Amino acid sequence: LKEGGTAADAMVAVQAVLGLVEPQSSGIGGGAFLVWFDATTRKLTTLDGRETAPAAATPRLFQNANGDRLKFWDAVVGGRSVGVPGTPALMEAAYKNWGQKAWSDLFAEAIDLAESGFAVSPRLAALVAGDADRLAQFSDTAAYFFRDGKPLLEGSRLINAEYADVMRRMANEGAQAIYSGHIAQAIVDTVRGAGRNPGVISLADLQTYKVKERPAVCVPFRGHQVCGMGPPSSGALTVGQILGLLDQFPLGSADSPQTMRLMGDASRLAFADRGRYMADSDFVPMPTKGLVSADYLSERAKLLTGSKALTEVLPGNPEYSHASLWADDVSLELPSTSHISIVDSYGNALSMTTTIENGFGSRL
């Protein structure tokens, strides 16, 4: 940024480093949603770079031989849970749209840190120790995160020459270095060879991955338009619902008990709808407009009148133009995501949520 780079340039450099120093949260094996505000055109663009399911995935992928749903950790740890990574393609797409520094220079810091080593943070050390049993299930993973059989210590220096090599390949060849050639083949071999829980990803899955531009979701609040990433992200819809509910009430100071009650219960109502209705809109019909319509939120806000917190929170019944089967979300909410917010000297703003879905992902 000091050298005149854009927020897109900076994001590439940031993500390259985070994949090394925060491997529990995000990296080039994961996916991301990106929101870009262009200061010149005043246009908002949202890009979907999330992971996609392999073509060989079936409705029974996360069931056992008897057709019963796998327990959470049985499904996650190993190759079965691995999707086609989208983060490398998203980094390149954002750069091609809005970057202006030399692409190859953006990986210099990550390469240097990987080769010379970085100090293990207190957070990384604690998370490795807390996940030791699952990380130790795979020999390559255990060799990286453990020394003499013991989890990495806070402040110890961690070197990752292989990561430096991958970053150098991306710097020289672009994101395609991840989606074809020997790195792609190594991903497929690792996922498919994951012991008792192999996955089904293929080279064709990697080679056909595409970043998608999606329509943003915007809601009015206090005279502003608040916009963010729409489906398949739940972010802007959930925030939009919370703001739309709160817009019906005069809010006091932030530390007022009634303000806290309103914000808390508005969040609970939004998350009840999130768990019931929000999904991957490419495969599941969603009442996107209905969830943030003024009439629906006005009616839903009646639940917040009075002065006492809600004792029961259930999903609402937003207007939708289709019939479908609904089910409540049962996934765990875990610390396994990074968020990047950058504003550059030109006034461009970038907001990116980048994840490997679960702390340390599949552990592969």
Protein Blocks (a to p, Z undefined) as FASTA:
>chain_A
ZZopafklmmmmmmmmmmmmmmmlgcjklccddddddfklopacdddfbdcddfkbcfkl
mccfkopacdfklmmnojklpccdfklmmmmmmmmmmgcbdfklmmmmmmmmmmnopadd
fklmmmmmmmmmmmmmpmklmmmmpgehiacdehiacddfklmmmmmmmmmnojmlmmgc
jllmmmmmmmmmnojlccfbdfklmmmgccdddddddddeehiacdddddfbfklmmmmm
mmmmmmmpccddfklmklmmmmmmmmmmmmmmmmmmgccfklmccffklmmgfklmmmmm
mmmgcjbdcfbdcddddddfbdcdddddfbdcddfbdcdddddfkopacdddddehiahi
loZZ
